[in-house]
Amino acid sequence: MRGKFLEGDILLLRAVNAEDADIMWEIDNDSTQWIENCMSAPLSKTMLIDYVLSYSADPIKDGQLRLIIEKKNNKEVVGLIELYDISAIHRRAYVGIYILPQFRGLGLARKTLGLLEKFALSVLNLDKLGVKIVINNIESIRLFKNSGYSQCGCMPGWIRTGDEQKDLLLFSKSLKN
């Protein structure tokens, strides 16, 4: 497959830089996402800068890949996408995506996911992607279903928020046609 794997018509996915610490801090410290991301405390900018500075550019070895999503025309950051729990043996990974609130509902998440899938298949040699979504995250469920992911499981009561337990839904997609 030829072409630019991390670049589409209006979006570009790129490695995180130390200058991205502010936007990563904003995204990682969005407390509305903590429960789904299994976070219980905020991250510091120092921690995020250390992450960027220790990045080895080997997602297979590191087991993860975090990319900034930006508009090509003005380099405005619109979000972040990542592959995690990458397994070269099983040729699979999980996906996480965060679009900044002011850019939601514009179809950018779906375009970003398409770029990441192309990269995962063509460069990382992965053939399966999965995602874990809390049952009440309707927007994420819609995004992944509309992008060809199928629900393959449900973990009842897996996520606890205070006294409430919520189901965790599992979706997967084969990247090979």
C-alpha positions in Angstrom: 0.0 0.0 0.0 1.4 3.4 -1.0 0.7 6.8 0.3 0.8 8.8 3.5 -0.6 6.5 6.2 -1.3 9.2 8.8 -2.5 11.9 6.6 -6.0 12.4 5.1 -7.7 15.1 3.1 -8.2 17.4 6.1 -6.5 15.7 9.0 -3.0 14.7 10.0 -2.0 12.3 12.8 1.4 13.0 14.3 3.6 12.0 17.2 3.2 14.0 20.4 5.7 16.7 21.1 6.7 18.3 24.4 4.8 21.4 23.2 1.6 19.2 23.3 1.8 18.9 27.1 -0.9 21.6 27.6 -3.4 20.0 25.2 -2.6 16.5 26.5 -3.0 17.8 30.1 -6.4 19.2 29.1 -7.5 15.9 27.5 -6.1 13.6 30.1 -7.5 15.7 32.9 -11.1 15.9 31.6 -12.7 14.3 34.7 -15.8 13.4 32.7 -13.6 10.7 31.1 -11.8 9.4 34.2 -14.2 6.6 35.0 -14.0 5.2 31.4 -10.2 5.6 31.4 -9.8 4.0 34.9 -8.1 7.2 36.2 -8.6 8.3 39.8 -6.3 11.3 39.9 -5.1 14.1 37.5 -1.9 13.9 35.6 0.7 16.6 35.8 2.3 18.4 32.8 5.6 17.1 34.0 4.4 13.5 33.8 3.1 14.1 30.3 6.4 15.8 29.2 8.3 12.9 30.6 6.1 10.5 28.6 6.8 12.5 25.4 10.6 12.7 26.1 10.8 8.9 26.7 8.8 8.0 23.5 10.8 5.4 21.6 8.8 5.4 18.4 8.4 1.6 18.6 4.7 1.0 19.3 5.1 -2.8 19.1 7.8 -2.8 21.8 6.1 -0.1 23.9 2.6 -1.7 23.5 1.1 1.7 22.8 1.0 4.6 20.3 -0.4 8.0 21.1 -1.0 10.5 18.2 -2.2 14.1 18.1 -5.0 14.8 15.6 -4.6 18.1 13.9 -6.2 19.9 11.0 -3.8 20.1 8.0 -4.7 23.6 6.9 -4.0 25.4 10.2 -2.3 22.8 12.4 -5.1 23.2 15.0 -5.2 20.3 17.4 -8.6 18.6 17.5 -7.9 15.6 19.7 -5.9 12.6 20.4 -6.1 8.9 19.3 -4.2 6.0 20.6 -3.5 2.3 20.2 -2.9 0.5 23.5 -2.3 -3.1 24.6 -0.7 -3.7 21.2 0.1 -7.3 20.6 2.4 -8.3 17.7 1.8 -12.0 18.5 -2.0 -11.7 18.3 -1.9 -8.9 15.7 -4.3 -6.7 17.6 -4.7 -3.6 19.7 -7.3 -1.5 21.5 -8.3 2.0 20.3 -8.9 5.1 22.4 -10.0 8.4 20.9 -10.8 11.8 22.3 -12.1 14.7 20.2 -12.1 18.2 21.9 -15.7 19.3 22.6 -15.6 22.2 20.1 -14.8 19.7 17.2 -17.4 17.0 18.0 -20.2 16.2 15.6 -18.2 17.2 12.5 -17.2 13.7 11.4 -13.5 14.1 12.4 -13.5 11.1 14.7 -14.6 8.8 11.9 -12.0 10.2 9.6 -9.3 9.9 12.3 -10.3 6.3 13.0 -10.0 5.5 9.3 -6.5 6.9 9.2 -5.5 4.9 12.3 -6.9 1.7 10.9 -5.0 2.1 7.6 -1.8 2.7 9.6 -2.4 -0.3 12.0 -2.9 -2.7 9.1 -0.3 -1.4 6.6 2.5 -0.4 8.9 2.0 -2.2 12.2 0.7 -5.4 10.6 -2.3 -5.6 12.9 -5.4 -7.2 11.7 -7.9 -6.7 14.6 -8.8 -3.6 16.6 -11.0 -3.5 19.7 -12.6 -0.9 21.8 -14.1 -0.8 25.3 -17.0 1.6 25.8 -19.2 2.2 28.9 -22.8 1.5 28.0 -24.0 5.1 28.4 -21.4 6.6 26.0 -23.9 6.7 23.1 -21.7 8.9 20.9 -18.7 6.4 21.0 -21.0 3.5 20.5 -22.4 5.2 17.4 -19.0 6.1 16.1 -17.6 2.6 16.3 -20.7 0.9 15.0 -20.8 3.3 12.0 -17.1 2.5 11.4 -17.7 -1.2 11.1 -17.1 -2.4 14.6 -19.3 -5.1 16.0 -20.3 -5.6 19.6 -18.7 -8.9 20.7 -19.2 -8.8 24.5 -20.6 -7.1 27.5 -19.1 -7.1 31.0 -22.0 -6.4 33.3 -21.4 -3.9 36.1 -17.7 -3.6 35.2 -17.5 0.1 35.7 -18.4 1.6 39.1 -19.3 5.3 39.5 -20.1 5.9 43.1 -22.8 3.5 44.0 -23.8 2.8 40.4 -22.4 0.0 38.3 -22.3 0.3 34.5 -21.8 -2.3 31.8 -18.7 -2.2 29.7 -19.3 -3.1 26.1 -16.6 -4.7 23.9 -16.5 -4.0 20.1 -14.0 -5.4 17.5 -13.2 -5.0 13.9 -11.2 -7.1 11.5 -9.0 -4.9 9.3 -8.7 -7.6 6.7 -11.6 -7.7 4.2 
